[in-house]
């Protein structure tokens, strides 16, 4: 009998989730990245064809590439394989190699961005002066077929930009950027900005955060999780900790966490299973425990950081959050943790 069986002898399973999960049939909204998805980021040494990039990405649900360097043909090939494509655009800094570099007002170009050759901070206090170039960038991403925008450098006020930027300036600019994307029908994520979560939560569709575990501020993005918005937590290859330390914390908070390298060349080690494999895990659990998980009418939904199936026939639920599985039963007071999905599930 699979390891899950040891939990089935309990007289009650424990799912506080039921009160939350079963009623959550959200109103229709524009697409945004689902919680618990696996993200593959590939900015450097990008393969030329969709077939090669898909091989590098493995079973990742989402693939992120640079909006300028990606071709419409490459993006189409990724989407034909069922992947969603996020596209990187820099909104807070000027890059001297971009084809539209000459269209930026020169007096808005500030201090060199230390560590990044050819990149300089922007004065964001007059966003209307950047409107044409930024709107054109968003339209380019949309025309190529990008599903969403990952905007970089939305925290200039925390850096030596050469301008006296304040957090209020940054919040105003970031809201403006989000509005530009939404005006074009494009979902957009928040990059970092842990001090601005309360002010920006309603304006962005997901978040991508860097080194929050190392720097101990991951909890600040729980409001995104509770708002049913995905949070992708990137930790750069770090000798001080690894997945066995990172993943339980990510699962506790509802983050999709992974280790990557600074080159962002596609290498990754993830905490989460791709959502397609989560579906397969649920299918396996139903086959092995048909009296507990009665399939009739069940569908897979993501909310509150969980990806789950609830079964109307007996109001039981099975859920995955990060790499951890949970079981819930009607009228029980709390969730039972089942453990790491990879341990529970004897995959072929």
C-alpha positions in Angstrom: 0.0 0.0 0.0 1.4 3.5 -0.8 2.6 5.7 2.1 -0.5 7.7 1.9 -2.4 4.8 3.5 -1.1 5.5 7.0 -3.2 8.6 7.1 -6.4 6.9 6.1 -6.8 5.0 9.3 -7.4 8.2 11.2 -11.0 8.7 12.2 -10.9 12.4 11.1 -8.7 14.2 8.6 -8.0 17.7 9.3 -8.9 20.4 6.8 -9.6 23.9 7.8 -9.3 24.5 4.1 -12.7 23.1 3.3 -14.5 26.3 4.5 -12.2 28.3 2.2 -11.6 26.0 -0.7 -15.1 24.7 -1.6 -16.8 28.1 -1.9 -13.9 29.6 -3.9 -15.2 29.7 -7.5 -13.7 33.1 -8.5 -15.4 35.3 -11.0 -13.9 35.2 -14.5 -10.7 37.3 -14.8 -8.1 37.8 -17.4 -5.3 35.2 -17.4 -2.6 35.4 -14.9 0.1 32.8 -13.9 -1.5 30.1 -11.6 -0.2 29.6 -8.2 2.2 26.6 -7.7 3.3 26.8 -11.4 6.9 26.1 -12.3 8.7 28.9 -14.0 11.6 28.5 -16.4 13.7 31.6 -17.0 16.1 31.7 -19.9 17.8 35.0 -20.7 21.3 34.0 -21.7 22.4 31.3 -24.2 18.8 31.0 -25.4 18.3 28.2 -27.9 17.2 29.4 -31.3 14.2 27.1 -31.8 11.2 26.3 -29.7 12.0 22.6 -29.8 15.4 23.2 -28.2 14.1 25.7 -25.6 11.3 23.2 -24.7 13.9 20.6 -24.1 15.8 23.0 -21.8 12.5 24.0 -20.0 11.5 20.4 -19.3 7.9 20.2 -17.8 7.9 23.9 -16.7 4.4 25.5 -16.9 5.7 28.9 -17.8 8.7 30.1 -19.8 10.2 33.5 -19.4 12.4 35.1 -22.1 13.6 38.5 -23.1 10.9 40.4 -25.0 13.4 42.0 -27.4 15.5 39.0 -28.3 12.6 36.5 -28.6 11.0 36.2 -32.0 7.2 35.8 -32.6 8.0 32.4 -34.2 9.8 31.2 -31.0 6.9 32.3 -28.8 4.3 30.7 -31.0 6.2 27.4 -30.9 6.3 27.5 -27.1 2.6 28.2 -26.9 1.7 25.5 -29.4 3.2 23.1 -26.9 0.8 24.4 -24.2 3.2 26.7 -22.4 2.5 30.2 -21.3 5.2 32.8 -22.1 6.3 35.7 -19.9 8.4 38.4 -21.4 11.1 40.5 -19.6 11.1 44.3 -20.1 13.3 46.8 -18.2 11.2 49.7 -17.0 13.4 51.3 -14.3 16.8 51.4 -16.0 18.1 52.4 -19.5 20.1 49.7 -21.4 22.4 51.2 -24.1 22.2 48.1 -26.4 18.4 48.1 -26.9 17.2 49.1 -30.3 15.0 51.9 -28.8 17.8 53.3 -26.6 18.0 56.6 -28.6 14.3 57.4 -27.9 14.8 57.9 -24.1 15.2 61.6 -22.9 18.9 61.9 -22.1 18.3 64.0 -18.9 16.3 61.1 -17.4 19.4 58.7 -17.6 21.2 58.6 -14.3 23.9 56.7 -12.5 25.4 53.5 -13.7 23.7 50.4 -12.4 26.6 48.7 -10.6 27.3 45.2 -11.8 25.4 45.4 -15.1 27.4 46.7 -18.0 25.7 49.3 -20.2 22.8 49.8 -17.8 21.9 53.1 -16.1 19.1 54.0 -13.7 16.2 56.2 -14.9 14.5 59.2 -13.3 11.0 57.9 -12.9 9.5 61.0 -11.4 8.0 62.2 -14.7 6.6 58.9 -16.1 4.6 60.8 -18.8 8.0 61.6 -20.5 8.6 57.8 -20.8 5.1 57.0 -21.9 5.8 56.6 -25.6 8.8 54.3 -25.3 7.3 52.2 -22.6 3.9 51.9 -24.4 5.8 50.8 -27.5 7.7 48.1 -25.6 4.4 46.7 -24.2 2.8 46.7 -27.6 5.9 44.9 -29.1 5.6 42.2 -26.4 1.9 41.8 -27.1 2.4 41.7 -30.9 5.0 38.9 -30.5 2.5 36.8 -28.5 3.8 37.2 -24.9 1.2 36.2 -22.3 2.5 38.5 -19.6 5.2 41.0 -18.7 7.9 40.7 -16.1 9.0 44.3 -15.5 12.5 44.8 -14.0 14.0 47.5 -11.7 10.8 48.7 -10.0 12.8 49.5 -6.9 15.2 52.3 -8.0 14.5 54.3 -4.8 16.5 51.7 -2.9 19.5 52.3 -5.1 22.0 55.1 -5.9 20.3 56.2 -9.1 21.6 59.7 -9.2 18.1 61.1 -8.5 16.5 61.8 -5.1 13.8 59.1 -5.6 11.4 58.4 -2.7 9.2 55.4 -2.1 6.2 57.5 -3.0 7.8 58.3 -6.4 8.3 54.5 -6.9 4.8 53.5 -5.9 3.4 56.1 -8.3 5.6 55.0 -11.1 4.9 51.3 -10.5 1.2 51.8 -10.6 1.6 53.8 -13.8 3.6 50.9 -15.4 0.9 48.4 -14.3 -1.8 50.6 -15.8 0.0 50.8 -19.1 0.2 47.0 -19.3 -3.4 46.6 -18.4 -4.4 49.2 -20.9 -2.9 47.0 -23.5 -4.6 43.9 -22.1 -1.4 42.4 -20.7 -1.1 41.0 -17.2 2.0 42.2 -15.4 4.0 41.0 -12.4 5.7 43.0 -9.6 9.5 42.5 -9.3 10.6 42.6 -5.7 9.4 45.8 -3.8 8.8 44.2 -0.4 8.2 47.5 1.2 5.5 48.4 -1.3 3.3 45.3 -1.2 0.3 46.9 0.5 0.4 49.8 -2.0 0.8 47.6 -5.1 -1.1 44.4 -4.4 -4.2 45.5 -6.2 -2.3 46.7 -9.3 -0.1 43.7 -10.2 -1.2 40.2 -11.2 1.7 38.1 -9.7 5.1 38.7 -8.1 8.6 37.6 -8.8 11.0 38.1 -5.9 14.7 37.5 -5.5 16.7 36.3 -2.5 13.8 36.7 -0.1 14.8 33.5 1.8 18.4 34.5 2.1 17.5 38.0 3.2 14.5 36.9 5.4 11.6 38.8 3.9 9.6 36.1 2.1 6.6 36.6 4.5 6.0 40.1 3.1 4.5 38.6 0.0 2.0 36.4 1.7 -0.7 39.0 0.8 -0.2 38.1 -2.8 -0.7 34.5 -2.0 -3.9 35.2 0.0 -5.1 37.3 -3.0 -4.8 34.2 -5.2 -1.8 35.6 -7.0 1.3 33.6 -7.8 4.7 34.4 -6.1 7.8 33.1 -7.8 10.7 33.1 -5.4 14.1 32.9 -7.0 17.2 32.1 -4.8 20.5 32.4 -6.6 22.8 29.4 -6.3 23.8 29.7 -2.6 26.3 27.5 -0.7 24.6 28.4 2.6 21.3 26.6 1.9 19.7 24.3 -0.6 16.2 22.9 -1.5 15.9 20.8 1.6 15.9 24.1 3.6 14.2 26.4 1.1 11.3 24.2 0.0 9.5 23.6 3.3 9.5 27.3 4.0 8.2 28.1 0.5 5.4 25.5 1.0 4.5 27.0 4.3 4.1 30.4 2.7 2.6 29.3 -0.6 5.5 30.4 -2.8 6.7 28.8 -6.0 10.5 28.6 -5.1 13.5 27.6 -7.1 17.3 27.9 -7.2 18.7 29.6 -10.2 22.1 31.1 -11.2 22.9 34.7 -11.8 23.3 34.1 -15.5 19.7 33.0 -15.7 20.7 30.6 -18.5 17.9 28.1 -17.9 19.5 26.1 -15.0 17.1 25.6 -12.1 16.2 23.3 -9.3 12.6 23.7 -8.3 10.6 23.0 -5.2 7.3 22.6 -7.0 6.1 19.9 -9.3 4.8 21.2 -12.7 1.1 21.6 -12.6 0.7 18.8 -15.2 2.4 16.5 -12.7 0.2 17.7 -9.9 -2.8 16.7 -11.9 -1.2 13.3 -12.4 -0.6 13.0 -8.7 -4.3 13.7 -8.0 -5.3 11.1 -10.6 -3.1 8.6 -8.9 -4.5 9.4 -5.5 -8.1 8.9 -6.8 -7.2 5.5 -8.3 -5.6 4.3 -5.1 -8.2 5.8 -2.7 -11.5 5.8 -4.5 -13.6 5.7 -1.3 -11.9 8.9 -0.1 -11.6 10.8 -3.3 -14.8 10.2 -5.2 -14.1 11.7 -8.6 -17.6 12.7 -9.7 -17.7 16.4 -10.4 -14.1 17.1 -9.2 -12.0 19.7 -10.9 -8.6 21.2 -10.1 -8.4 24.8 -8.9 -5.6 27.0 -7.4 -6.3 29.3 -4.5 -4.6 30.6 -1.3 -1.4 29.1 -2.4 -2.9 25.6 -2.8 -3.6 23.6 -5.9 -6.5 21.3 -5.0 -9.3 19.0 -6.0 -12.4 19.0 -3.9 -15.0 16.2 -4.3 -18.6 17.2 -4.0 -19.8 13.6 -3.4 -18.2 13.6 0.1 -16.7 17.1 0.3 -13.2 15.8 0.8 -10.2 17.6 -0.7 -6.6 16.8 -1.7 -4.2 19.7 -2.1 -0.6 20.5 -3.0 1.3 23.6 -1.8 4.8 23.9 -3.0 6.2 20.3 -2.7 3.9 19.3 0.1 0.6 17.4 -0.1 -2.4 17.8 2.3 -5.6 16.0 2.9 -8.9 17.5 4.1 -12.3 16.1 5.1 -15.7 17.6 5.6 -16.3 19.0 9.1 -12.7 18.4 10.2 -11.0 21.3 12.1 -7.6 21.4 10.3 -5.4 20.1 7.5 -3.3 17.0 7.8 0.1 17.3 6.2 0.9 14.2 4.1 4.5 15.1 3.2 6.5 15.6 0.1 4.6 14.7 -3.0 7.8 13.1 -4.5 8.0 10.7 -1.6 4.2 9.9 -1.5 3.8 9.3 -5.2 5.5 6.3 -6.9 5.8 7.9 -10.3 6.6 5.6 -13.2 
